[in-house]
Amino acid sequence: MKVGNLRAVMRKLEISSTYYVERSLHCCWMIYGNGLILQEPGYLFQHKKMALKSFSQLVVLTCAVKCNRTWIIISVECLPPGEAFKLFEEKVGSETLRMHPDICKLAEAVVEECAGLPLALITIGRAMASKKTPREWEYATEVLRQSAASVLPGVGKEMYPKLKFSYDCLPDERFRSCFLYCSLYPEDYPIGKDKLVDCWIGEGLLDEITNLSNARNQGHFIIGSLIDACLLEKGRFNVNVKMHDVIRDMALWIAGESEKEKFFVKSGVQLKEQPKAEKWEEVTRMSLMNNQIENLTEILECPNLQTLFLRSNLLKVIINDFFNFMPMLRVLDLSGNMNLEELPVGIAKLVSLEHLNLSRTGIKKLPVEMKALAKLKYLNLEWTRDLEMIPQQLISSFSKLQVLKMVGCGYGCLSVLEEMEHLKYLNVLTLGFRSASELEKASRFNKFFSCAIECVSLEGFRDSRSLNIMALAKLQHLHALSLSSCMDLEEVKIERNIIEGAGCFHSLRSVNLIGCNNLRDVSWVIFAPHLELLYILKCQGLEEIISEEKLGEVAELKGNSNLFSKLKDLVLRYLPKLKTIYHHALPFPQLKEIRIVKCGMLKKLPLNSNSAKGQARH
């Protein structure tokens, strides 16, 4: 059942005190009176007393009890004063409350203004954690009193001014703009942190005077601050973030009230046609992502538009003149439109464009008119399988390009590597190779193999039974490595000069192995000391993860006791011959999850009572 349908049912039946739960594989919809829907499966707990605290991120507190496979939701309207103050103290910190005798009394006044609503207590509590003087607390109390009525019968606009206090307490306008930007994504959408930061950079929200690495670090610092302020929530393994539905609604409300920021957000609402609006000229950011729009045939006059999200639609046609009146557009995301085979030549009108994401589209060629995009700094062509042609000198014409992503691109990376040498600002590369000889040729471009490559995909190798990983081991910033469908590959070589310091996977965080049927082991991962994710799927001949015999050949390997010391996620699926992960128990101090599916010969895990310290689940 869709969210909109659930709300409609609630309104039609005028349900005010009945609760209903629809549980599916990934979500649990809870319907509260007056049509409020809360999607928070992560906060359901089987013990109803625990739910008083653990459910505190919900706007209206509820208890949850599991009966067979059904969740029974019991209403608790608001936290009583004692519980409310306890939750607030937990978020603000008892040390802050003890800074001055008057602060504790003022804190009670702030809690009273929150009316027992957990989300308000949490966000305002985190905002007040850094306030150490009575005057700051007096000011906060007065601001909250002047906002909407303190007794909130439901959840709606009357709550937003109270939550907005946390927004107002953000350090500066940059933090606030970055926060509002997150509301462009659909409800409960896992927002990739790296992708979000790259969009912030494209929009110019971060320091432009610094280099790309520092700007990215600044972006991640801001994300951390928003998480600390409870305005964003951590996602899985710290790769994604989410925005609570009510926080997102508040952000859209703030943007709607602002004279500076004008958003048009229709993301994830099942639109099938290009929407209409009366005042396109005022819109600064527009999100139509995650819909079912097939054609963009009407010209939009958006002279102030800076970000346009069109990703994950069913786009087939964009008329040539569609971009004619968007002179300020800096960020354009067309990714996830597999039916989009052609870019309009009118894209050349986007003279301010800095960030262009074409990943996972069906585009067959890039128009030569793109040379007009003189300010382009970010170009994502990942998983454009059908891309057959990039005009000569097009890539080199992007003189300001800093990020180029080409993993899974149908147009061979070797064809453009030579052009890349002319891009003096290029800092980030992701590349895919289809043969060992391609990889060997590419490794001669020392500029990229020393400082730029972040991700490498080796796919469909047919010309080699053995792979020398020396060139990859030396990559200073290689974060992710994928080997897929390398059917002939039997061995990845470990060389002594890697051990002796000539090269090592110091930055490697993620390894994916898929469909490499002749590989017997992956012992080389011992040279990735910071590996966090190891994912192995359908490698039919794999017998061991770490070979004790091969490890014995490199007995002088330093830090052997720290094997997998950073590993968080171990996924092993459809490995019919796998017998051993490792012959001895390992501590796995960071391990969060082990997933093993269809590994019939694997009888023992490398775990003992000291492994994972109770962190892992499997």
N, C-alpha and C positions, 0 to 999 in steps of 0.2 A: 504493500500500500504506500502511495506517495505521500510526502509531507503535506502538500497542499490538500490532498483528499482527506487526510486525517483532521486537519484544521476545519475543513468544511463540515465533516461529520460532527465534530465537537460543537460547532456553531448551530447546526441544524437541530441537534438533540438537546441543546442548551444544558450540557453536562457541567455541573459546578462542583460536585463532590465525588464523582466516580473516577476511578483510575483504571487504565487499560494498558497492557503491555504487548507489543508485537515484537517478538524476539526472532532475529535472523542470524545468519552466520557471523556477521561483523558488527551488528548494531542492535540497539534496543531502544525502541521509541516509547517514551513515557508521556502520556497525555494527562495534562493537568487542566482543571477547570478554566473556563474562559479561553480555551484554545491554545494554551501554552504547551509547547512540545520541547522536551529536553532529550537530547541524544548524548548520553554520557555513559556508554557501556563500561568504561574503565573505572567508574566509581561505584559499581554495584558490588555489594558485599553480602555475604551470606548471614552474617550476624547483625541483627537489627540495632544492637547497642553500638557496635562499631560504626554503623552508618551515620550516627549523629555527627561524628567528626569527619569520616571519610567522604560523606556526601556533601561536605561543606562547600564544594565548588559549584554546587547547584544553586540556582537563585532562590527557589523555594525548597526548603529542606524536606527530604523524604527518607524514610527507612525502606530497606529492601530485604525481603526474605525469600529464599529460593525454595520452591516446593516442586519436587521432581524437576521438570525442565522449564517451569514457569516462574517468572518473577512476580511476586505480589508486592505492590507499592502501597505503603501506608503513609498518609499525609501527616506531616508535622509542620504547621503553618510557618512559624519562625522560631529562631532560637530564643529560649528564655534569657533574661539579663545575665545570669551567672555564666551560662554556656557561651553567650555572645562575647562577654568580656574575656573569657578564657581563650576563645578562638582569636580574638583581636590581639591579645597579649602574645600569643604564639607567633603571630605574623609581624608585630611591631618590635618584639624582643623585650624581655623583662629588664635588660640593662638600660634601654632607653627610658622606660617608665620610672626607673630609679634615679635618673639624672637630676631631678629636682622634685621636691615634695608636692608642688602644685601640678606636675604633669599627670600624675595618676588620677587626680580629680577631673582634670580636663579630658583625660582619656575616657573616663566614664561618660562624659557629655558627648564625646565623639561617637562612642558605641551606641548611645541612646539615639543619636541622629541616624544611625544605620538601621534602626528599626528591626534588629534581629536577622537581617538578610545576610546570609553567609557570603555571597559574592561581594557585597558592599564591604563587609567586615574585612575580607581578605585583601581586596585591592586597596582600600583606604589604609588598612593596617600596614601594608608594604610601603605605601607612599609616605607614611609617618615614621617609618623606621629610622630615617636619617634626621628627624627633627629633634633637637636636643634642648631647646629652650622653651620656657612657658609661653613667650610671645608667639612663637611659631604655632604652638598648640592652640592658643587663643584665636589666632587668625583662622586656623583650620576649622575650629568649632563655629566661628561666625560665618564662614563660607558655606558650611553644610547647612546651617540654620536658614540661610538665605536662599537655598536651593528649594527643590520641590518639597511638598508636604512630607513630614518625617514618617507618617504612618502610610505605608504603601500596601494597598489591598491586593495588588497583583503586580505584574511585571510589565512595564511599558515605559513611555517617555518620561513619566514622573520619576523613574529611577535613574535615568541617565545623568542628570546633573550631579547626583551623588557619586556615581562611578567616575564622572568626568574629573572629579577632584584628583584622582590618580593620574589622569592624562595631564592635567594642569601642573602636576608636580614633576613631570619629566624635565630633565635638565635644560633643554632649549628647544627651539623651533625645529631643528633637524630631527631630534628624537620624535617629536610629535608628528612630523610629516612622514617619517618612516613607519610609525605606528599606523597612521591612517591608510597608508599604502596597502597594508595587509588586508584591509576590508574589501579589496578588489577581488579576492579569491572567494570561491563559494563557501557556504556553511560547512564546517567540519572538514575542510580540505587540508590534507597534509602539505604544507608549504615547504618546499625544499629550501634549506637555509642558504646554500650557495647560489641557487637561482634567484632567490629573493634579493640577496646582496648585489648580484650582478645587475638586476633591474634598478635598484637604488642608485648604483653607479651610473647607469645609463641615463637616469632622470636627473643626475646632477645633485642628488640629495647628500652625497658624501663629499669630503674634501677633494677638490679637483687638483690642488697644487701638489698633492702627494703622488707616489707611484701606485700601481695597481695593487700590489701586495699590501701596502699600508691601508689603502682604501678598503680592501676586503676585510682586513683585521678590524678596522673601525666599524664596518657593517656588522661583524659578528659580536663586537663589543656592545653595539646598540641592541642587537637581538637578546644578548644576555641580560641587559638592563631591563628590557621589556618583559622578559621572563621573571626576573626578580620582582618587578612591579605587578606581577600576576596579570599583565595585559596580554601576554602570550603564554602558551603552554608548551612544555617540552614534548617532542614527538619521539618516535622509536629510535633508540640508540643515538639520540642527539643529532640526527641528520635532518629531521623535519621539525617544524613548529605548527601549532594550531592556534586558532583564535576562537575562544568561547563564543557561542552564538549570540549571547546577550552583549558581550564586549564588542563583537562585530557590528551589531545593530547600533550600539552607542557610537562607534566610530563613524558609521554612515550618517547618523544623526548629527554628529559634530561637523562632518564635511558638508552636510546639507545646510547647516546654519552659518557656515563660514562664507565670508565674502571673497576670500582668496582661493579656497579649494572648492571646486564644483565637480562632483563625481556623478557619473551615470553608470550604475551597476545593475546588471541583469545577468549575473553569472549563475549557472546551474538551475535555471528556471524553465527549461524545456522550450525555449523560443525556437520557432521554426522559420520565422521570417525576420528580416532586418527591422529593428524597432524604429519607432518614430518618436520625436521629441520636439517641443516648441522652441527651445533655446539652445541649439547645438553650439552656438558661438560662445557660451559661457563655460562649457564643459572642459575641464583640464585633464581628467582621467576617465577612461571608459573601459568597462569590462563586460564582454559578452561571451566569456569562455564557458565551456562545458554546456553547450546548447546543441540544437539540431539545425542550425542555419545552413542552408545550401548555397544561396546566392546573395552576393552583395552587389545590387544593381542600381542603388540610389546614391547619388553623390551627397556627402555630408560636408557642410561648411563648418569646420571646427577650427577656427584660427588660433585657439588657445590650447588645443589638445596636445598633451605631452606623452601620455601612455595609452596604448590601445591593445587590449588583450582579446584575441579572437581564437585562442587555442581550443582544441578538442571540440570542434563543431563538425559539420558534414560538408564543409565548403567545397564547391566545385568551380564556381565562377566568381571572380572579382573583376568588375568592369575596369577598363583602362583609366578612367577618370576618377575612380573612387578616392584616390589619395590627393587629388588636385588642390584641395583647400585645407590641408593640414600642415602648414609651413613650420609649426613648432614641434611636431611629433618627434620624440626622441627614443621611445621604446615601442617596438612593434613585435608582438608574439603571434605567429600564425601556426605554431607547432601543433602536431596531433591531428592535422587535416589530411588524411591519407588520400582523399579524393581530389585534392587540389594538385593539378598537374602542371599548371602554368602560372607564373607571376605576371601581373599586368605591367606593361612597360611604364605605366604611369607611376610606378614606385620611385622612379627617378625624381619625382616632384618632392620627395621627402628630404629636403636639403639639410634638415637639422637632425636626421636619424643617426643615432649612435649605437643602438642595440637592436639587432634583427635576429629573431629565432625562427628558423625554418625547419627545425628537427621533426622527424616523423611525418613528413609531408610526401605527397606523390610527385613532387616537382621533378621534371625531366631535364630542364636546363635553366641556367641563370641568364636573364636578359643582359646584353651588353650595356644597356642603358643604366644599369646599376653603378657604372663608373661615376655617375653624378653624386653618389652618396659619399661625398668627400669627408664627412665627419664620422663615418662608421668606425666604431671601436670594438664591437662585439658581433661576431657572425657565427651562428650555430647551424651546421649542416649535418648533424648527427642523425644516423638512421634514415637518410634520404636514399633509400635503396635504388630508386629509379633514376637518380640524377646521372645523366650520361654526358653532359657537356657544361663546362665552365669556360667561357671565352678566354683566350690568351690575354695575359696582362690585366685581367679583371681583379684578381686577388692582389696583385702588386699595386693596383691603383688605389687601394684603401690604405693610404699612407699613414693613417693614425690607428690602424688596427692593432688591438692589444690581445684579443682573444679570438681564436679560430678553432672550432670544434668539428672534427670530421670522422669520428668513429662511426663505422657502419655506413659511410657515404659510398654510393655507387661509383662515383668518380674517383679514380685512384689517387691516393695522397701523393705518390711519387710525382705525378704530373704537375703538382703545384708547389712542391718543396723548393724548387729552384727559385720560383717567384717570391717565396717567403723570405728569402735572404735579403730582399730589399726593404722588408718591413722592420724598421729599426725599433719600433715600440712593442713588437710582438712579445708577450710574456707568457701566454698560456696556449698550449696546443694539445688537442686530443686526436690521435691518429689510429687508423686501422690498416693492417697489412694482411695480404692473402698468400704470402709465400715467404720462406726463409730468405730467398734471394732479395725480395723487396725490402725486408727488414735490414738486410746487410747493406744494401745500397743506401737506404735512408740514414743509416748510422754514420755515413760519411759527412752528413751535414752537421758538423760539430756544434754549431751555434744552438740548434734546437735540442740536440742530444745532451747538452750540458746544462741547460737552464730552463727550457720552456715546456717540455712535455709533461702533462699531468695524468693522462690516461692513454693506454695502448690496448688495442684489441687485435689479437692474432686469430684469423678466421679462415677455415677451409684450407689449411696447409696440405698440399699434396706432393710437395717436392722434397720432403725431408723426413727421415726417421729420427733424427737427432737435432735438438735445438740448443744452440749455445746462447745462454742468457747474459753473457758478459756485457753486451751493449746496453741491455735494459737495466742491469744491476747498477750501472753507473749513473743512471738518470737521477738527478738531485731532487726533482719534485714529482716523481712518479707516484701518484696516489692510488691508482686503480689499474689492474691488469686482468685481461680476460683472454682465455684460450677456448675457442669453440670450433667444433667440427673439424679438428685437426686429426683426420682419420689415420694417417700414416705415422703420426708422431708416437715414438716409443719411449723416448728418453729426453729429459731436460738436463743438460750437463751442468755439473758443479765443478768449477775450476779453482785450483789452489790460490790463484792470485786474487780471487774474490775474498777468500778467507784472510789473506795477508794484507787486506786494506785497500787494494786497488779499486774495489767497488763493492757496494752492498745496497740492498733495497731499504735504505734508511727511512724513506718517506712512504713506502708502500703500506696502504691501509686495507685494501680490498682485493681479493683474488677470486675470480670466477672460472671454473673449468666445466665445460659442457660438451658432451659428445666426443670426447677424445678417447676412443675405444681401445687403443693399443698402449696407452700409458699404464705402467705398473705401479708407480708411486709418484708422489709430489714432494719428495724430500727437500727440494730446493727452497721450500717456503721457510725453512729454518733460518734462512738469511734475511728474512723480513722481520726484524725485531719488534716492529710496531704494528704488525698485522692485527686488524680488528674483525674482519669478516672473511671467512673461508667457505665458499659455496661450491659444491661439486655435484654435478648432475649427469646421469646417464653416461658414465665412463665405464663401459662394460667390462674392460679388462683390469681395472684398478684393484690391486690386492692390498696395498698398504698406503697409508698417508705418509708416514715417516718410516723409511727403511732403516732398520738397525744396522744392516750391513753397510749402507752408504754413510750413515752417521759415523760408523767406526773408521771409515776412510779419512775422515776429517776430525780426528780425535782432538786436535789442537783448537777446534772451534771454541771461541770464548763465549761465555754466557749461556752455555748449553742448559744450565739449570733454569734459565729464564725462557725456555721454549714456550711459545704461545702465551707469554706473560701479559700481553695486551689484548688477546683474543676475546671478543664479546659474543660473537655469533658463529656457531659451527653448524653448517647445513650439509647433510649427506643424503642424497636421494637417488634411488634406482642404481645402486652399485652392487650387482649380484655376486661379485667375486671378492668384495672387500672383507678382509679378515681382521685387520689390525689398524688402529689409528696410531698408536704408539705403544711400545712394549712395556712401558712403566707408567705408573701414575704420575700425573702432573698437577701442579697447584692451581692453574687456571684462575688467578686472582681476580680477573675482570670479567669472567664468563657470565653471560646473562641467559643464554639459551642454546640448547643443543636440539637439533631436529634431525631425526634419522628415519628415513622412509625406504622400505623395500631394500634393505641391506641384510639379506637372509643369513649370510655366513659370518656376520659380525656378532660375536658372542660376548664381548667384554669392552667396556669403555675405560680409558686411562684415568680413572678417578678413584680416589679413596676418601676417607673421612675428612682430610684436610683440603680437598679440592673445592674450589669455587666458594667456600665459606657460606654455603646456603644460598648463593645468589642465583645459580642456574636452574632452569626448568627444562624438561625434555618430554 
